[in-house]
Amino acid sequence: MLYPTIISVDFPQSDHYSPILLLTKLPLPSLSSFYVFHSGQKGTVTLQKAQPLDVDEQQRNILLGYTMRISRSIQNKAMTFTSEELPYFFAPLSHAPRQRPDDWWNFPDISDSIPWDAAKLAADHYVVPLTPEHSSIDDQAADAVIQERWVEFTNRQFVKAVRHDLTPLSRPEKGTREAGFPSFSAYCEAHRKEFTGLKEDQPLIEVSLVPNIINNLDPFGKAVESSKPSAKYLIPEFCAKFTIPASTFRTALLLPSILHRVDGALLIKELNSNLFDDALNEDLLYTAISCPSANLDTDYNRLEFLGDAFLKYVVSAHCFVAMPEKREGGLHSVRQQIISNRALHNGVVNTGLPAYIQGKPLIVKIWQPVTQSANQKESSEMMKTQNDTEAGEEKRGKRKRQQDDQSIQWLGDKTVADVVEALIGAAYLSNGIDLALRTTQKLKVPISGMEEWSRSSNTSSVPHGRTVDLSPSVVAEVERVVSHPLKPAILAQALTHTSMQASQLVPYDRLEFLGDAVLDFQEIVRLRDEEERLSQIESRLPREFWSEVDAPKVLSDIIESIMGALLVSNEFSLTAVEGFFDTALKPFFERYIRLQTLSRHPNVTLYEFFQAAGCQQHRIQKDVDHDTIQCSVLVHDVVLATITGTSSSGTVRMVSTAALTALDNDPSFMERVCDCRSGANQNQPRNKDMKVQLGYEAD
């Protein structure tokens, strides 16, 4: 008994792709459609289950031969396997049975839709004559793949048209391989061994080269084009017809990518069941474990950004409640210990998650049908992380290295930590805050007692220490502004500056610490559906509209402390915070902060300019004099630009802009001043804090 799945491919405004049948020895679960890419176009792959198929021994042998023919033709190389080794077979399908979108459980019967004669022909022969007797060339060339050489592994061409307006005596076009010869016949006479003439009145066949297989899951993948011009016209008399139709072979060329994506979908179901009790949305889960390095049409960046903000918010609330005596600096230190990349990596590494991370692109050149023996071999391979110290690698051939590289991936702490944060973001989008909290527990994030938000936040929130007595009118006015009730003691703390600590009053720094985290989370939730990469946005949000304004820090601190006070006063329910954010802040953000108008930060632009130029001797020097700060951009100790201001961040931004302007006005500046590319300074160390050390971040 075999279990069929119909693979259908649809590329709008493209050539026809016939369905192919995937026959597995065990039933597959229902799988979502997904995208593949070819020649800049996006196609949709649909997987439709069909009724189980009972095949006899003869039919099974045909399926084995057909699967072998498909596999050998895709890779254009020899490979053999037995029926017992294969977990699945391929089969042609005359048509994909129609099924109503709302009738997924009524599987169609495809037993009469398999053209067994065509499958047997392909299993037994790789080519047949193109011009048999009693058949026209037009009929034979329809939906055909042809080749000039009567060998199994060679270049093949898709038939585009039969050109009755051309004959072997026609003059070749410029730019074709036959250019320079008076006719196609003359070219054949010069290049074919034992040429004895040909029929001069036959038409030519216009063709296009069958492309090499590529990773069709990569939206930017391109086939490697040959430097030699390929054939544009072929003479039928010298051609053989490939036994797999063109529409079927187009789909077959996508099979390595399609089956790799199916493997990924099955891994997702296994991960969701084993680690998350099937609670996460599978599409979000697939995105969460897909690294940018995998070259897929999705990656974890957006989810990681959301999960990072959620984790920061949750851990901030946890620290705020669990450590009532700690001030902002102490809370920040504890939070960093919990959410650091190393802590997230060390917590999750023993859950088995790293083995599911998709960090490597598909290498189609080494693809072959997965055999049972290969499965057993792969199961013995251990996933290695970047912390492994195994040394001593013997010389291997290129294909062996590619096979090893495909089965072993090296994951750094940050990659694993990014996936943890992306999974938390996926959980939040799947079913809200409680599922995200349970996911942090599943991933061993070191937070105790945070299984459910309503329970973990139900703790006394009265400030420890003395607060100023606010008049009822002040409390009422603030409540009117924020549209929610506030506990007077909490509000008093939110309005008390840190300079009042000497008076034994509790300042707002703890509430500011909490409010900063919840404000980040609220704004990132607002932005999560935007099309631009979120990781490029957060650091630029506060700098667009008021980038040249020297805004007092205390004002932003008060906004954050008020948001913290709203959260605490309402037993850590986000309702009040969301209401204040939606009415007071969101309209401003939507009016003045738009992804389409965000400009790249000049600090980043300047730093990356020097990196691209190979310069290692550059920095922003800051000199503080009372209430002013002077910033200078130095390149090999030569002053490129100098600006004086009152705000560190604003002055750094302005001097970066001035330096970029100076470089535009003096294109030869780097050539005159910098000699790093000569090798004198190539060994300068670099690390992730280099931008801070060189002054490109405000103090």
C-alpha positions in Angstrom: 0.0 0.0 0.0 1.3 3.4 -1.0 0.0 6.8 0.1 -0.2 9.4 -2.7 0.4 13.2 -2.4 -0.2 15.3 -5.5 2.5 17.9 -6.1 1.1 20.8 -8.1 3.1 23.8 -9.2 1.6 27.1 -10.5 3.8 29.8 -11.9 1.5 32.6 -13.2 2.2 33.7 -16.8 4.7 30.9 -17.3 5.0 27.5 -19.0 2.8 24.7 -17.9 3.9 22.5 -15.0 2.3 19.1 -14.9 1.5 17.5 -11.5 3.7 14.8 -10.1 2.7 12.1 -7.7 4.7 11.5 -4.5 4.0 8.0 -3.3 5.1 7.4 0.3 5.2 4.2 2.3 3.7 5.9 5.3 0.9 8.6 5.1 2.0 12.2 5.2 0.1 14.7 7.3 -1.7 17.6 5.7 0.9 20.1 4.6 0.4 23.8 3.7 1.3 25.3 0.4 4.5 27.2 0.0 6.5 29.2 -2.6 9.3 28.3 -5.0 11.2 30.7 -7.2 12.5 30.4 -10.7 13.9 33.1 -13.1 12.6 35.9 -10.9 9.1 34.5 -10.7 7.3 33.1 -7.6 5.3 29.9 -7.9 3.0 28.2 -5.5 3.4 24.5 -4.6 0.2 22.8 -3.4 0.3 19.4 -1.7 -2.9 17.4 -2.0 -3.4 14.0 -0.4 -5.2 11.3 -2.3 -6.7 7.9 -1.5 -4.2 5.1 -0.7 -3.1 3.2 -3.7 -2.6 -0.6 -3.9 0.1 -1.6 -6.4 1.2 -5.0 -7.6 4.8 -6.1 -8.1 5.0 -5.0 -11.8 3.7 -1.6 -11.0 6.1 -1.2 -8.1 9.0 -2.0 -10.4 7.7 0.6 -12.9 7.6 3.2 -10.1 11.1 2.3 -9.0 12.4 2.7 -12.6 10.5 5.9 -13.1 11.8 7.3 -9.8 15.4 6.4 -10.8 14.9 8.0 -14.3 13.6 11.2 -12.7 16.5 11.3 -10.2 19.2 10.5 -12.7 17.9 13.1 -15.1 17.6 15.8 -12.5 21.3 15.4 -11.5 22.5 14.2 -14.9 24.5 11.5 -13.3 24.3 7.8 -12.5 22.6 6.6 -9.3 21.0 3.3 -8.4 18.9 2.2 -5.5 16.4 -0.6 -4.6 12.8 -0.4 -3.8 13.5 -1.2 -0.1 15.9 1.7 0.2 13.4 4.3 -0.9 10.8 5.9 1.4 8.9 7.2 -1.6 8.4 6.9 -5.3 7.6 9.4 -8.1 4.9 8.8 -10.7 3.5 10.9 -13.6 -0.1 12.1 -13.4 -2.3 12.8 -16.4 -4.1 15.5 -14.4 -4.6 16.8 -10.9 -8.1 15.9 -9.7 -10.2 18.8 -8.7 -11.1 19.3 -5.1 -13.3 21.9 -3.4 -11.3 24.1 -1.0 -13.7 23.2 1.9 -13.5 19.4 1.2 -10.0 18.5 2.3 -10.9 15.3 4.0 -12.6 13.7 1.0 -9.4 12.5 -0.7 -9.6 12.0 -4.5 -9.1 8.6 -6.2 -6.1 8.8 -8.6 -5.8 5.1 -9.5 -7.0 5.8 -13.0 -5.0 9.0 -13.4 -1.5 7.4 -13.6 -0.4 6.8 -17.2 1.4 3.5 -16.6 2.5 3.1 -20.2 4.2 6.5 -20.1 5.8 5.7 -16.8 7.1 2.3 -18.1 8.5 3.9 -21.2 10.5 6.4 -19.1 11.6 3.6 -16.7 12.9 1.5 -19.6 14.3 4.1 -21.9 15.9 7.5 -21.5 15.2 8.6 -25.1 13.2 7.5 -28.2 13.5 8.6 -31.8 12.1 12.1 -32.4 11.0 11.3 -36.0 9.3 7.9 -36.0 7.3 6.8 -39.0 3.6 7.6 -39.3 3.9 10.6 -37.0 4.4 14.3 -37.8 7.2 16.4 -36.3 4.7 18.8 -34.9 3.0 16.0 -32.9 6.3 14.6 -31.7 7.6 18.0 -30.6 4.6 19.0 -28.6 5.5 19.3 -24.9 8.8 17.6 -25.6 12.4 17.7 -24.3 14.9 16.8 -27.0 18.7 16.3 -27.1 21.3 16.1 -29.8 23.3 13.2 -28.4 22.0 9.7 -27.9 23.5 9.3 -24.4 21.8 9.5 -21.1 23.7 12.3 -19.5 23.9 15.3 -21.7 22.4 18.8 -22.3 18.7 18.8 -23.0 16.5 21.4 -24.6 12.9 22.4 -24.2 11.0 22.6 -27.5 9.7 26.1 -28.1 8.4 25.8 -31.6 8.7 23.9 -34.9 10.1 26.4 -37.4 8.7 25.4 -40.8 10.2 28.7 -42.2 13.7 27.5 -41.5 15.6 24.5 -43.0 19.2 23.1 -42.5 20.2 25.3 -45.5 19.1 28.5 -43.7 21.8 31.0 -42.6 22.3 31.1 -38.8 21.6 34.2 -36.9 24.4 36.3 -35.3 25.2 35.3 -31.7 24.2 31.7 -32.2 26.7 28.8 -32.0 26.4 28.3 -35.7 27.3 31.9 -36.5 30.1 32.1 -39.0 28.9 29.1 -41.0 26.9 29.6 -44.2 24.2 27.2 -43.0 23.2 24.9 -40.2 24.0 22.0 -42.5 27.6 23.3 -42.9 28.0 23.6 -39.1 26.9 19.9 -38.7 29.3 18.8 -41.4 32.1 20.5 -39.5 31.3 19.2 -36.1 29.6 15.8 -36.5 31.6 12.7 -36.9 30.8 10.5 -39.9 28.5 13.1 -41.4 26.9 11.7 -44.5 24.4 14.4 -45.4 20.8 15.1 -44.3 17.3 15.8 -45.5 17.5 19.4 -46.7 13.7 20.1 -46.6 13.0 19.3 -43.0 12.1 22.2 -40.6 14.2 23.3 -37.7 13.2 23.1 -34.0 13.5 26.2 -31.9 14.7 25.3 -28.4 15.8 26.6 -25.1 18.4 24.9 -22.9 17.1 23.0 -19.9 18.6 24.9 -16.9 20.7 23.3 -14.3 18.9 22.6 -11.0 19.1 25.4 -8.4 17.9 26.0 -4.9 14.4 27.1 -5.8 13.6 28.0 -2.2 16.0 31.0 -2.5 14.2 34.0 -3.9 17.4 35.3 -5.4 18.8 32.0 -6.7 20.1 32.0 -10.2 21.3 29.2 -12.5 24.9 29.4 -13.6 24.9 30.3 -17.2 27.4 28.7 -19.6 29.9 31.0 -21.2 29.4 29.2 -24.5 26.3 30.0 -26.6 23.8 27.2 -26.5 21.9 25.8 -29.4 18.9 27.9 -30.5 17.8 25.7 -33.4 18.2 21.9 -33.8 17.8 19.7 -36.8 15.2 17.0 -36.0 17.0 14.3 -37.9 19.9 14.4 -35.4 17.8 14.6 -32.3 16.4 12.2 -29.8 13.3 12.7 -27.7 13.6 12.5 -23.9 10.9 10.1 -22.5 9.7 12.5 -19.8 7.4 15.3 -21.2 8.6 18.9 -20.8 5.7 20.0 -18.5 6.5 17.0 -16.2 10.3 17.6 -16.3 9.8 21.3 -15.3 8.1 20.1 -12.1 10.7 17.4 -11.7 13.5 20.0 -11.7 11.8 21.6 -8.6 11.6 18.3 -6.7 14.9 18.7 -4.7 13.7 22.1 -3.4 10.1 20.9 -2.9 11.1 17.8 -0.9 13.6 19.8 1.2 10.7 22.1 2.1 8.5 19.1 2.9 11.2 17.8 5.2 11.3 21.1 6.9 7.5 21.0 7.3 7.7 17.6 8.9 10.4 18.8 11.2 8.2 21.6 12.3 5.4 19.3 13.1 7.8 17.1 15.2 9.2 20.2 17.0 5.7 21.6 17.7 4.6 18.3 19.1 7.7 17.4 21.1 8.4 20.8 22.6 5.3 23.0 22.4 2.4 20.6 22.7 1.2 21.6 19.2 0.3 25.1 20.5 2.3 27.3 18.0 1.2 28.3 14.5 3.2 26.1 12.1 3.9 28.8 9.6 5.2 31.1 12.3 7.2 28.2 13.8 8.9 27.5 10.5 9.8 31.2 10.2 11.2 31.3 13.7 13.7 28.5 13.1 14.8 29.7 9.7 18.1 31.6 9.8 18.9 34.3 7.2 21.8 32.1 6.2 19.4 29.4 4.9 18.5 31.6 2.0 14.7 31.0 2.3 11.9 33.4 1.5 11.4 33.9 5.2 13.7 34.2 8.2 13.5 34.8 11.9 14.5 38.5 12.0 11.0 40.0 12.4 9.9 37.4 15.0 13.2 37.7 16.8 12.8 41.4 17.1 9.3 41.0 18.5 10.4 38.2 20.9 13.3 40.2 22.1 11.0 43.1 23.0 8.5 40.8 24.7 11.3 39.1 26.7 12.7 42.4 27.8 9.2 43.5 28.9 8.5 40.3 30.8 11.9 40.0 32.5 11.7 43.7 33.4 8.3 43.1 35.1 9.7 40.0 36.8 12.7 41.9 38.2 10.5 44.8 39.2 8.2 42.6 41.3 10.8 40.1 42.6 13.4 42.7 43.6 11.7 45.6 45.3 14.8 46.9 46.9 16.9 47.2 43.7 17.3 50.5 41.9 17.4 50.9 38.1 21.1 50.0 37.7 20.7 46.8 39.7 17.5 45.8 37.8 19.2 46.4 34.5 22.2 44.2 35.5 19.9 41.3 36.6 17.8 41.6 33.4 20.9 41.5 31.2 22.0 38.3 33.0 18.7 36.7 32.2 18.2 37.7 28.6 21.9 37.6 27.4 22.7 35.5 24.4 24.8 33.2 26.5 22.0 32.7 29.0 19.4 31.9 26.4 21.8 29.6 24.6 22.8 27.7 27.7 19.2 27.3 28.8 17.8 25.9 25.6 20.8 23.8 24.3 19.7 20.7 26.2 16.1 20.8 25.0 17.1 19.5 21.6 16.0 22.7 19.8 19.4 23.4 18.0 18.9 20.3 15.9 15.8 21.8 14.3 17.3 25.1 13.4 17.4 25.7 9.6 20.8 27.4 9.2 22.2 26.1 5.9 20.9 26.5 2.4 20.0 23.5 0.3 22.9 22.2 -1.9 21.0 20.8 -4.8 24.1 19.4 -6.5 24.3 16.6 -3.9 20.6 15.8 -3.8 19.4 12.3 -4.3 16.3 10.5 -3.1 16.6 9.9 0.6 17.4 6.3 1.2 16.8 4.3 4.4 20.5 3.7 4.8 21.2 7.4 4.5 18.7 8.1 7.1 20.4 5.7 9.5 23.7 7.3 8.8 22.4 10.8 9.3 20.8 9.8 12.6 24.2 9.0 13.9 25.6 12.4 13.0 25.7 14.8 16.0 24.7 18.5 15.6 27.8 20.5 16.4 27.7 24.1 17.8 30.4 26.7 17.5 31.6 25.8 21.0 32.8 22.4 19.8 36.6 22.1 19.6 37.0 19.1 17.5 40.1 19.5 15.3 42.0 17.6 12.7 40.0 17.4 9.5 41.3 15.1 6.8 41.4 16.2 3.1 38.2 15.4 1.4 36.8 15.7 -2.1 34.5 18.6 -3.0 31.4 16.5 -3.1 32.2 14.8 0.2 32.8 18.2 1.8 29.4 19.4 0.4 27.7 16.3 1.8 29.3 16.8 5.2 28.5 20.5 5.2 24.8 19.7 4.4 24.5 17.3 7.4 26.5 19.3 9.9 25.8 22.9 10.8 27.7 25.1 13.2 25.6 27.4 15.3 26.9 30.2 17.4 25.4 31.3 20.8 23.8 34.3 19.2 22.1 32.3 16.4 20.6 29.9 19.0 19.6 32.9 21.2 18.0 34.7 18.2 15.9 31.6 17.5 14.8 31.4 21.1 13.6 35.0 20.9 11.9 34.3 17.5 10.0 31.4 19.0 8.8 33.5 21.8 7.6 36.1 19.2 5.9 33.3 17.3 4.2 32.1 20.4 2.9 35.6 21.2 1.5 36.0 17.7 0.0 32.5 17.9 -2.0 33.0 21.0 -1.0 35.9 23.1 1.0 36.6 26.2 0.2 33.4 28.2 1.4 31.1 25.4 4.5 33.3 25.0 5.2 32.9 28.8 4.7 29.1 28.6 7.1 29.1 25.7 9.8 30.8 27.7 9.4 28.0 30.3 9.7 25.4 27.5 12.8 27.0 26.2 14.3 27.1 29.7 14.6 30.9 29.9 15.8 31.5 33.5 12.6 33.1 34.8 11.0 31.5 37.8 7.3 31.6 38.5 6.1 33.1 35.2 3.9 30.4 33.8 0.8 32.6 33.7 0.8 36.4 33.5 -2.3 36.9 35.7 -0.7 34.9 38.5 2.9 36.0 38.2 2.0 39.7 38.3 -0.5 39.5 41.2 2.0 40.9 43.7 1.9 43.9 46.0 3.1 46.9 44.1 3.2 49.5 46.9 6.6 51.4 46.7 9.1 50.6 49.3 10.0 54.0 50.9 8.4 57.4 51.4 6.6 59.2 48.6 5.3 62.7 48.3 1.6 63.3 49.1 -0.1 64.4 45.9 -3.2 66.5 46.1 -6.4 64.8 44.7 -6.6 67.5 42.0 -3.1 66.5 40.6 -4.1 62.8 40.7 -7.4 63.5 38.9 -5.7 65.6 36.2 -3.1 63.0 35.4 -5.8 60.3 35.4 -7.7 62.5 32.9 -4.7 62.7 30.6 -3.9 59.0 30.7 -7.6 58.0 30.7 -7.1 55.4 33.5 -7.0 55.3 37.3 -3.7 55.4 39.0 -2.7 54.6 42.6 -1.7 57.9 44.3 1.5 56.4 45.8 2.6 54.9 42.5 1.8 58.1 40.6 3.8 60.1 43.2 6.8 57.8 42.6 6.4 58.2 38.8 6.7 62.0 39.2 9.6 62.1 41.6 13.0 62.9 40.0 16.1 61.0 41.0 17.6 64.1 42.4 15.1 63.8 45.3 16.7 60.6 46.6 18.6 62.8 49.1 15.2 63.7 50.6 14.5 60.0 51.2 11.7 60.1 48.6 11.4 57.1 46.2 12.3 58.3 42.7 10.9 57.2 39.4 13.9 55.2 38.1 12.3 51.8 38.9 9.1 52.7 37.1 11.1 54.3 34.2 13.0 51.0 33.9 9.7 49.1 33.6 8.0 51.7 31.4 10.9 51.8 29.0 10.5 48.0 28.4 6.7 48.2 27.9 7.0 51.2 25.6 9.5 49.3 23.4 7.2 46.4 23.3 4.1 48.4 22.4 5.8 50.2 19.6 7.3 47.1 18.1 3.9 45.4 18.2 2.6 48.4 16.2 5.4 48.0 13.7 5.4 44.2 13.4 3.3 44.1 10.2 5.4 46.7 8.4 7.3 45.5 5.4 10.7 46.9 6.2 13.2 44.9 8.4 12.3 45.7 12.0 15.9 45.3 13.2 16.8 48.5 11.3 14.0 50.6 12.9 14.2 50.6 16.7 17.4 52.5 17.0 16.1 55.1 14.6 12.7 55.7 16.1 13.6 58.5 18.6 15.8 60.4 16.1 13.7 61.1 13.0 11.3 64.0 13.8 13.3 65.6 16.6 16.7 64.5 15.5 18.0 68.1 15.7 16.1 69.0 18.9 17.9 68.9 22.2 15.1 67.3 24.2 15.5 67.1 28.0 15.9 63.5 29.0 13.7 64.0 32.0 10.6 64.4 29.8 11.1 61.0 28.1 11.8 59.5 31.6 8.5 60.8 32.9 6.6 59.3 29.9 8.2 55.9 30.6 7.7 56.2 34.4 4.0 57.0 33.8 3.7 53.9 31.6 5.3 51.9 34.3 2.9 53.4 36.9 -0.1 52.5 34.7 1.1 48.9 34.4 1.7 48.6 38.2 -1.5 50.4 39.2 -3.5 48.0 37.0 -2.0 44.8 38.4 0.3 44.5 35.3 -2.6 44.4 32.9 -1.6 45.8 29.5 -5.1 47.2 28.9 -4.3 50.6 30.6 -0.9 50.9 28.9 -2.3 50.0 25.5 -5.0 52.6 26.0 -2.6 55.4 26.9 -0.2 54.3 24.0 -3.1 54.2 21.5 -4.5 57.6 22.4 -1.4 59.7 23.4 1.6 58.2 21.5 0.5 56.1 18.6 -1.1 59.0 16.7 2.1 60.9 16.9 4.2 57.9 15.8 1.9 57.2 12.9 2.0 60.8 11.8 5.7 61.5 12.1 7.5 58.1 12.1 6.9 56.1 8.9 8.9 53.3 7.5 8.8 54.9 4.1 10.4 58.1 5.3 13.0 56.8 7.8 16.5 57.9 6.9 19.6 55.9 7.6 21.4 57.1 10.7 24.5 59.1 9.7 26.5 57.5 12.5 25.9 54.1 10.9 26.5 55.4 7.4 29.8 57.0 8.3 31.0 53.9 10.3 30.1 51.6 7.4 31.8 53.9 4.9 35.1 53.6 6.8 34.7 49.8 7.1 34.0 49.5 3.4 37.1 51.7 2.7 39.2 49.3 4.8 40.2 52.2 7.2 41.1 51.1 10.7 42.2 54.4 12.1 39.1 56.5 12.5 37.1 57.6 15.5 34.8 60.3 16.9 36.6 62.3 19.6 34.4 63.9 22.3 35.6 66.8 24.5 33.2 68.0 27.2 33.5 71.6 28.6 30.9 72.4 31.2 27.5 72.4 29.4 28.9 71.9 25.9 30.4 69.0 24.0 32.7 69.2 21.0 32.8 66.2 18.7 35.4 65.7 16.0 35.7 63.0 13.3 39.4 61.9 13.1 40.9 59.8 10.3 44.5 58.9 11.0 44.5 61.8 13.4 43.4 64.2 10.7 40.3 66.2 11.6 37.6 65.7 9.0 34.8 67.6 10.7 34.1 69.3 14.1 30.8 70.3 15.7 30.0 71.8 19.1 26.6 71.2 20.8 24.9 70.6 24.1 23.6 67.1 23.6 26.0 64.1 23.1 23.7 62.1 20.8 22.7 65.2 18.7 26.2 66.4 18.4 27.5 63.0 17.3 24.7 62.9 14.7 25.5 66.3 13.4 29.3 65.7 13.2 28.7 62.5 11.3 26.5 64.3 8.8 29.2 67.0 8.5 31.9 64.3 7.9 29.8 62.7 5.2 29.3 66.0 3.5 33.1 66.7 3.7 33.8 63.3 2.1 31.4 64.0 -0.7 33.1 67.4 -1.4 36.6 65.9 -1.3 36.5 62.4 -3.0 40.3 62.0 -2.8 40.4 62.5 1.0 40.7 58.8 1.9 43.3 58.1 -0.8 45.5 60.9 0.6 45.1 60.2 4.3 44.4 56.4 4.7 47.1 53.8 4.0 45.3 50.9 5.8 44.8 48.9 2.6 48.5 48.8 2.1 48.6 46.2 4.9 50.2 48.4 7.6 47.1 48.3 9.8 45.4 45.1 8.7 45.8 43.3 12.1 43.8 45.8 14.1 41.4 43.8 16.3 37.6 44.1 15.8 34.8 43.2 18.1 31.1 43.9 18.6 31.8 46.9 20.8 34.0 48.6 18.3 31.4 51.2 17.4 31.1 52.2 21.0 34.9 52.3 21.5 35.3 54.5 18.5 32.7 57.0 19.7 30.0 56.2 17.2 27.4 55.7 19.9 26.4 58.4 22.3 27.4 58.1 25.9 
